[in-house]
Amino acid sequence: MTQLIPHETLLDKGKLVEYDGSKGNSMFVSHQWTGADHPDRSFEQFAVLQGALKNLMAGDANISGNISIELYRGWQNEISASDIFSKQLFIWYDYFSCPQLDHGASVHNRKLAIASIPAFVDKSQYFIILCPHVRRTADNQLLTKKTWGSRAWCRLEKMARELSTHADTCISIEIHGPLHQVEAPAYGWMQAPVGTGNFSVESDRWLVAKVLQEMTRKKMHFYLARGDLQNFRLLMNLQRVHLRNLPVQPIDAVVPGFISNSQDPATYLLGSFMYQNGFQSTQDRTSEGWSPMCFAALDGRPLLLAALLEERADVNDRITEQSSTTFGSCPLLHICSFLSHNDAIQVLISNRADVLARDGYGASALPWAAFSDNVEGIRVLIAAGCDPTQADMLGYYPFTLASSAGSVASMKELLPYTPRPEITKSLNVAMLQGGGSAEVVSMLIGMEADVNHQSSLPTLSVLGIMFGCLSLRHRFRESKLSTYAYHHDGLTPLMCSVITSSFEATAVLLGVGARTDLRNSREKTALDLALETYAPEYIVSALQDSGNSRKNLVLDVAEYVENHQLISESF
């Protein structure tokens, strides 16, 4: 195939099949359209998918682990390319699988197909984020993983994967190039609600809302049927986050049978909340360490929190057990800050919540607001006494956490409180934790981060001990994170970009003249590390050659470099 053919033509030619699980493996491809009326007229994007699948099938490429996933989860997942092709592979791609014509039965059938996206994802063993660097036809904008994540439709597809009844067995993979594939993290959806994403057609908002509401309903019933009350409560109380900026209401009466004669809104709301969550008292606590007040913080309604406080719930309550959820050992203020429940933050503070309280990692609520790009929350917390220069147990400032998440607005808000050495440190931290996009890296450089700084850590610091242990492990069991730890002493941002596969950052750093001759404490240059970690050939060539190979790489991110007037004189 050398050009994309629409659904109707493929259907007429008998090229499409109806998939069922007995036929083989299924792959759902999520991607951005490069044009308003065509997904990929130049065939650049789809050619990358073809090349990646061919290379994986031939054994010429591998799916690398994601360093940020390993950092949080503690181990690196092994994704075998051979498993993908162990059975016949079926691909769902919107232009092939959904009706495209704007007249006749196609319009109605397209709506049905869109409503069925959750079912397509649910049947898929692989969820593919196709995000190579290509240009949008209308305005020449560079499309990247970051722009993919800003699109409402792409966010809906990601939510369909998270709300799938087979979410634990569906493998997510990012395809950046024919030889660059990486495991995709499953977290991050709470920071990017579907309704806050970009819609090209505003009327799509209603359609998306109904699909998401129905997905949520089905997943809640799935949890109830399995007796999984913890995950049911989590999902039910997060509905206001999932449905933010969408024209539908959360489903508040999932469990039937609640009756109340109260005319007082607060009393009625509290009674309904306690009934739906299966609590008898405001002092109840689940085996996972969650009280009614903790779930109410997820919900975020100020009236609900105030009603619980009236019943003597603790304003400084917290989750008492560490868990695999995002919020292990978190106070209420941290939860509300992360979820941008800013009215709820005001209720807690006005009831004397401790703004200096720290979570299990020694962080106040401020880094949580910064991480989720909650600028209003940052301002409220600082006004209430939170210290924007207070580091957590890893030594990270709130600014650093904002950088690591790519939270650009929060970075700008916190810049006046952040010393230059911390800004420089944020370059490596952003790449380590998955936030090292061209936009973030160029912004940090524009804030005077030192692109040639060589990292070092006190041996007995928390990170120093952690990296020391990982360095020992690296000698007999390598991973991306152990490689980073092993080479950390003397590591430059350019070296870091190579190890973490943050190749947008590599391009920006080369564009501003980052030195390629520097060596870390193990006498390795960025090129040495690129060869050692099997970086794509175009990265190796750009590090070897200051001529056309490097120019072509930098050209891809030129607008980010030029926006900050950072371009190196060599270009």
C-alpha angles and dihedrals in degrees: 000000000000100000135034115258119201125245096255094054093046090048092051090050092050093243096129126078133195106243128222127172095253093066099065141274123339127212123196113205118207116190146146123258115239093206138035093242102023132043098217116355093170090049090227096126098044091046087062090055090049092048093047093051092046092049093047091048092049093046092244093121137033136205105247124213120255112246095207091053090051091048092057101031099041098231140058118245116229112222111192116210089201090061090058091057097035087102134025108292123226121193129208110204118166098230090052100036104040127059110259108186118104097219141057122006092341092077093055093041091050090056089051091049092050091050087052095055091103089054092050091050091045090058094049126099091194130044110198125200103200104199114150118153107271133148126250110238100225101052106006091243114166110246114214141156088277093054089046088057091051094059116098094215092051090049089052091053090049090050089050087058092048093047094044115120086231096048092126093059101037110099118215119211131180116215110201098160143346089278100026117080125147138179110264120226116243094210128080100071094111089061093051112047114191093239093057091056125097120276119198088195112037093203088066088073092080093048092049091048094055093047092049093045091053092047090053093048092052094047092050090052089047090056092046092050090053093046090241097148096166095059091039091056092045093052096041093052094044093058093101089058094046093048098041112142092008125118097241134084128236117260101253099173103055092138110055125221106059112143127179133166093193117129092194111098094212094049092047093047093049093048092049092047093051092047096048091048094045097240127145099188139024086237094060118118130190123230086255090062099255123136126194087261091057092053090045088056088058089050092049101199108147092211091055093050091047091050091052091048089052086058090055099261112161115260088203095049118137141181103278100201131060111237144167091263123099092254106057110159093353127154118229093255091058092051093050092045093052093048094046093241089153098164087053089052088056091051092051094046093047087054091054101261111178104255090189094058115124133212127228091285094052095255127138122221090269098078089050091056090045093050092055093043093245099159095170090053091050091055093047092049095048090048088052093053108273111148113232090198095056112115125210124234091280090055095251122146121215087255090057092052090049089053092049090057096043090244097161099176091051091049090056092046094051098040095094090059097047126090118224096249088059091050089053091048089052091067093069095035091053091054093043092055099041100260098105099117122152089254095054096042093048090048092052090049089049086054087058101261110167107246092197098047113135115218127235134169134199105256093231097045117110092255091041091057092043093050091045091057092045090050090056091049090049090069092067105017118030128201135157092264094047089049090053092048093045092053098034100106105088093003114157124208089253091055089046092053090055096048093046093044089239091149095163085062090048089057094048093046093050089046092058093046103260109180117257096189098067117111130207124226089280090056094250125143125205088261092052090052092047090055092043093051095042094243115187116280094247090060092048090049093049091052092047098043127048089192131072098335091057094041092053091050093048092045088066092065098028095124092059092049094043093046088065094037088240101134114135118242088237088072 
